[in-house]
Amino acid sequence: MDNHEQTILNTVKHIHFIGIGGSGMCPIAEILHHKGYFITGSDVSESETVQKIRSYQIPVAIGQKAENINGADLIVYTAAVKKDNPELMAALNSGIPTLERSEMLGVVTKHYQNSIAVSGTHGKTTTTGMLTQLFIQAGKDPSAIIGGKLPFIGSNGRAGKSDIMICEACEYVDTFLKLSPAVSIILNIDADHLEYFGSLENIIQSFRKFADQTEKILIVNGDDSNVTEAVKHIRNTKIITFGLGAQNDYSAVNIKEEPNAFEDFTLTKHGAALADIRLSVPGKHNIMNALAAAATADCFGISAGDIAKGLHDFTGVHRRFERLGTFRGIVVADDFAHHPTELEATLTAAMHMGFQKVWAIFQPHTYSRTFLLLDDFAKALSIPDHVILTEILPVRETNTYNIYAEDLGAKVPGSVCMKTFEEISDYVIARAQPGDLIITLGGGDIYRCANMIVEKYKKAEHEAAGTV
């Protein structure tokens, strides 16, 4: 980040957001509004987020036109905005400074003395949500930018009054290298986004650069060899480790694993018991997320009692093992997992929760990821009792890999491939029994299939009760 970008907030008053309704844009706009800037915005359609922004008396135009930027001193746009966007073109033609959303996040975090950036291939949103809830309940009043909706605040971000800011630091296309946080968390490092990075070694190198940009403290997964490799040459930043291994500064011992129970363990610091923890979110991966959050909270002087309470009260974020309801004794849930490691963690947790059968409906996300990690996906999808695959969601790609859902299905015994959410929902409803779990998984729009299943169950209940 150059000096001009760092100081740009000192010279502007009116900031216009193109795509203000985006999940990553709304919290930044809200924070800057509460800091006294005049904010305007535009988006392509009405949404719950747009309505929330308007509740702060921030004007939002629907439909993007050049005149929407009139009077603005600075334009912020999302990576999804095309180069021929009329507002962005008008800004470039008139010489108004423009910043992409990740660049703006970097600028904003520099204005917080205690910025906390949560990085890692998996678990960023959950851990950011955990930290946000824990810090709010402990009276720290942080600002926050979260990659999913946190039920505790009813939003994916907030503007606090303290000098603490908690945000996600995403490695995709090196976005997190726009940040220079006071405190960085590295949860894990895995092979992902290989269409950009090319190799695991390049990913580790990118995390090394991010770690090197951290100003005060690195809080890292000491059990992850890739993380250890990324930070081993860091000299000027304090490094704190967490994990299940006894060598870590913060660890979890006496872990109780009982079907359909809470995740119970004793949090230790340098081998001494700090607090008894009972998580309300399942899975070993969430124990690791909780250790990262606990270590961070302890560094900020939050008491052991407040850490235990905050972690217990956290019930998850939107699309992270989110229970949508129970119908005829069948639980319907939805999860964002779209990488083999995430799938393995979520499905392993599901299989240990005491359900009769687990029905996993998976939407493969991008041709490149499916092709490059095909065997890893097949291994993860061998965990549940039943697997239903949708077609691969292309996202930004064309199918130059000649890969199809059927290629993955051929490696997962007993799996079925279906093309529409309608036929998938009918298929699973006809077969699931009381005591089962139906869980949709993927980073795309597979949640629509989960919602369709829920609506069909509700309709059947109403018809049975004679209320339709």
QUISULUR-V414696 format. One record per residue. N is the residue number from 0. RES is the residue in three letters. PHI is phi in whole degrees, -180 to 180 (999 if undefined). Layout:
BEGIN
n: <N N>
res: <RES RES>
phi: <PHI PHI>
END
This chain:
BEGIN
n: <0 1 2 3 4 5 6 7 8 9 10 11 12 13 14 15 16 17 18 19 20 21 22 23 24 25 26 27 28 29 30 31 32 33 34 35 36 37 38 39 40 41 42 43 44 45 46 47 48 49 50 51 52 53 54 55 56 57 58 59 60 61 62 63 64 65 66 67 68 69 70 71 72 73 74 75 76 77 78 79 80 81 82 83 84 85 86 87 88 89 90 91 92 93 94 95 96 97 98 99 100 101 102 103 104 105 106 107 108 109 110 111 112 113 114 115 116 117 118 119 120 121 122 123 124 125 126 127 128 129 130 131 132 133 134 135 136 137 138 139 140 141 142 143 144 145 146 147 148 149 150 151 152 153 154 155 156 157 158 159 160 161 162 163 164 165 166 167 168 169 170 171 172 173 174 175 176 177 178 179 180 181 182 183 184 185 186 187 188 189 190 191 192 193 194 195 196 197 198 199 200 201 202 203 204 205 206 207 208 209 210 211 212 213 214 215 216 217 218 219 220 221 222 223 224 225 226 227 228 229 230 231 232 233 234 235 236 237 238 239 240 241 242 243 244 245 246 247 248 249 250 251 252 253 254 255 256 257 258 259 260 261 262 263 264 265 266 267 268 269 270 271 272 273 274 275 276 277 278 279 280 281 282 283 284 285 286 287 288 289 290 291 292 293 294 295 296 297 298 299 300 301 302 303 304 305 306 307 308 309 310 311 312 313 314 315 316 317 318 319 320 321 322 323 324 325 326 327 328 329 330 331 332 333 334 335 336 337 338 339 340 341 342 343 344 345 346 347 348 349 350 351 352 353 354 355 356 357 358 359 360 361 362 363 364 365 366 367 368 369 370 371 372 373 374 375 376 377 378 379 380 381 382 383 384 385 386 387 388 389 390 391 392 393 394 395 396 397 398 399 400 401 402 403 404 405 406 407 408 409 410 411 412 413 414 415 416 417 418 419 420 421 422 423 424 425 426 427 428 429 430 431 432 433 434 435 436 437 438 439 440 441 442 443 444 445 446 447 448 449 450 451 452 453 454 455 456 457 458 459 460 461 462 463 464 465 466 467>
res: <MET ASP ASN HIS GLU GLN THR ILE LEU ASN THR VAL LYS HIS ILE HIS PHE ILE GLY ILE GLY GLY SER GLY MET CYS PRO ILE ALA GLU ILE LEU HIS HIS LYS GLY TYR PHE ILE THR GLY SER ASP VAL SER GLU SER GLU THR VAL GLN LYS ILE ARG SER TYR GLN ILE PRO VAL ALA ILE GLY GLN LYS ALA GLU ASN ILE ASN GLY ALA ASP LEU ILE VAL TYR THR ALA ALA VAL LYS LYS ASP ASN PRO GLU LEU MET ALA ALA LEU ASN SER GLY ILE PRO THR LEU GLU ARG SER GLU MET LEU GLY VAL VAL THR LYS HIS TYR GLN ASN SER ILE ALA VAL SER GLY THR HIS GLY LYS THR THR THR THR GLY MET LEU THR GLN LEU PHE ILE GLN ALA GLY LYS ASP PRO SER ALA ILE ILE GLY GLY LYS LEU PRO PHE ILE GLY SER ASN GLY ARG ALA GLY LYS SER ASP ILE MET ILE CYS GLU ALA CYS GLU TYR VAL ASP THR PHE LEU LYS LEU SER PRO ALA VAL SER ILE ILE LEU ASN ILE ASP ALA ASP HIS LEU GLU TYR PHE GLY SER LEU GLU ASN ILE ILE GLN SER PHE ARG LYS PHE ALA ASP GLN THR GLU LYS ILE LEU ILE VAL ASN GLY ASP ASP SER ASN VAL THR GLU ALA VAL LYS HIS ILE ARG ASN THR LYS ILE ILE THR PHE GLY LEU GLY ALA GLN ASN ASP TYR SER ALA VAL ASN ILE LYS GLU GLU PRO ASN ALA PHE GLU ASP PHE THR LEU THR LYS HIS GLY ALA ALA LEU ALA ASP ILE ARG LEU SER VAL PRO GLY LYS HIS ASN ILE MET ASN ALA LEU ALA ALA ALA ALA THR ALA ASP CYS PHE GLY ILE SER ALA GLY ASP ILE ALA LYS GLY LEU HIS ASP PHE THR GLY VAL HIS ARG ARG PHE GLU ARG LEU GLY THR PHE ARG GLY ILE VAL VAL ALA ASP ASP PHE ALA HIS HIS PRO THR GLU LEU GLU ALA THR LEU THR ALA ALA MET HIS MET GLY PHE GLN LYS VAL TRP ALA ILE PHE GLN PRO HIS THR TYR SER ARG THR PHE LEU LEU LEU ASP ASP PHE ALA LYS ALA LEU SER ILE PRO ASP HIS VAL ILE LEU THR GLU ILE LEU PRO VAL ARG GLU THR ASN THR TYR ASN ILE TYR ALA GLU ASP LEU GLY ALA LYS VAL PRO GLY SER VAL CYS MET LYS THR PHE GLU GLU ILE SER ASP TYR VAL ILE ALA ARG ALA GLN PRO GLY ASP LEU ILE ILE THR LEU GLY GLY GLY ASP ILE TYR ARG CYS ALA ASN MET ILE VAL GLU LYS TYR LYS LYS ALA GLU HIS GLU ALA ALA GLY THR VAL>
phi: <999 -82 -63 -63 -64 -62 -101 -62 -69 -79 -117 -120 -123 -111 -116 -110 -107 -88 87 -64 -80 -66 -62 -87 -88 -53 -64 -66 -62 -63 -62 -68 -60 -71 -88 104 -80 -86 -111 -129 -160 -145 -155 -82 -156 -68 -160 -60 -67 -60 -63 -63 -61 -64 -65 -90 66 -91 -70 -128 -93 -99 98 -107 -134 -55 -68 -64 -92 -53 87 -75 -95 -153 -114 -116 -134 -86 -64 -78 -72 -76 -64 -92 -58 -60 -73 -66 -63 -63 -66 -66 -69 -94 83 -70 -59 -127 -134 -72 -51 -66 -67 -65 -61 -60 -64 -64 -63 -66 -90 -118 -63 -118 -87 -120 -110 -103 -118 138 -69 -136 90 -62 -67 -61 -68 -63 -65 -56 -61 -60 -64 -62 -68 -64 -64 -87 83 -85 48 -80 -85 -153 -131 -119 -78 -153 -75 -97 -54 -57 -112 66 -160 -107 -175 -156 -108 -96 -105 -87 -93 -104 -131 -115 -149 -85 -123 -91 -81 -56 45 62 -56 -70 -76 -81 -104 -133 -73 -71 -128 -122 -108 -117 -77 -176 -137 -131 -73 -154 53 -67 -65 -101 -78 87 -157 -62 -60 -68 -65 -59 -61 -66 -65 -63 -63 -62 -60 -68 -86 -76 -90 -122 -137 -108 -115 -131 -74 -76 -90 -97 -64 -69 -66 -57 -63 -67 -108 -68 -102 -73 -117 -101 -126 -66 -114 -119 -111 -135 157 -88 -71 -66 -76 -80 -65 -122 -145 -120 -124 56 -71 -98 -118 -125 -56 59 -116 -70 -88 -106 -162 -101 -82 -117 -128 53 87 -101 -62 -108 -166 -90 -113 -128 -82 -102 -117 -84 104 -60 -61 -78 -64 -64 -60 -66 -63 -63 -66 -65 -61 -65 -62 -64 -63 -95 78 -77 -68 -59 -64 -69 -64 -61 -68 -62 -69 -69 -72 -72 -112 111 -122 -54 71 -119 42 -87 -77 -98 152 -124 -134 55 80 -107 -86 -112 -137 -139 -145 -80 -51 -139 -120 -53 -64 -67 -60 -62 -65 -67 -73 -63 -60 -61 -71 -102 -100 87 -75 -66 -138 -112 -103 -102 -110 -114 -107 -59 -119 79 -65 -63 -64 -63 -68 -73 -120 -56 -67 -67 -62 -61 -64 -65 -80 -82 -74 -75 -74 -136 -130 -121 -110 -91 -66 -70 -82 -70 55 -97 -116 -108 -83 -73 -87 54 -114 -136 -56 -62 -67 -71 -58 -65 -98 -118 -55 83 -75 -127 -113 -136 -94 -122 -64 -61 -72 -65 -64 -64 -61 -74 -65 -71 -117 -68 -119 -52 96 -89 -117 -109 -130 -92 -138 151 -93 -101 -105 -62 -58 -65 -67 -60 -63 -65 -62 -60 -64 -69 -64 -63 -63 -64 -65 -64 -64 -65 -85 72 -102 -108>
END
